[in-house]
Amino acid sequence: MRTSLLASLALLLPSLATAEPKVVATTEGLAALAREVGGDRARVESLSRGVQDPHFVDANPILAVKLRNADLLVDVGLDLEIGWLPPLVNQSRNAQIQPGGPRRLTAASVIQVLDVPTGVVDRSRGDLHPGGNPHFLTDPRRALKVAEAIAGRLAALDPGGADRYQKNLAAFRGRIEAAIPRWQAALAPVKGRKIITQHRTLPYFLEWTGLQSVGELEPRPGVPPPPAHLADLVGLAKREGVKAIVLENYYDRRSADVVAKYSGAKVVQIPGDVGGEPGLDGYEKYVDMLVTRVAGAAR
């Protein structure tokens, strides 16, 4: 089945004249996966940095130039980049990477999506993502699905490197599958524990780890918390025995500190993505940090 799929893609995607396909990813997490499978045969760039909130990236014209020269654009999808990516893609004048284009890979299309809202989705409910939650790279199982899809697209673009991409993918899969039992062992003592988060960025991580979120600092996605909401969270944290308030390091932590002060919970800041802290230059290191910080705080 994989062979026939690659053959079909190869018919749709004109092969590159030379090796070293140029891959542009919207986030450092996606770029890290592309680097794993592309190895030294592909050139990979990210449009955002791991220290940034990926919802809000400056649509700098320099980024449009990167997209103009891209052989493959890998985006998260589910409207994560809706505020900044579409104008850049339009400015790039690269017809191949337009939505639905042959050299556009939307990572959300290859994973099982969580948190798909029901009912009417409008601004009264905050910054909801109509197609579901886009923060799926916190789950290494889903990250492997995305890496597999990237390897398939690269092989279709660059048939001469197909074997190398598959070998790189196999090596990456082997490391992640070997690490998952270690990560699960570290998290086992806190399975079922309850936490509070800043934004709904961790549903995939929670599903994988068995932790539970009982509330968010944001009363609605993207809406700053008023004092009454923080007071309610203090009471909730006490009733539910919440040990940790988890937020990405690109968020202002003052609201978390208030809830922690009056509830006795700990504030734990986590990197928002690969590259979110010095030294986090690969996907495994990123997940290692998530597991270590959250497991330590939730005890």
Secondary structure, 3 states (H helix, E strand, C coil): CHHHHHHHHHHHCCCCCCCCCEEEECCHHHHHHHHHHHHHHCEEEECCCCCCCCCCCCCCHHHHHHHHCCCEEEECCCCCCCCCHHHHHHHHCCHHHCCCCCCEEEHHHHCCCCCCCCCCCCHHHCCCCCCCCCCHHHCHHHHHHHHHHHHHHHHHHCHHHHHHHHHHHHHHHHHHHHHHHHHHHHHHHHCCCEEEECCCCCHHHHHHHCCEEEEECCCCCCCCCCHHHHHHHHHHHHHHCCCEEEEECCCCCHHHHHHHHHHCCEEEEECCCCCCCCCCCCHHHHHHHHHHHHHHHHC
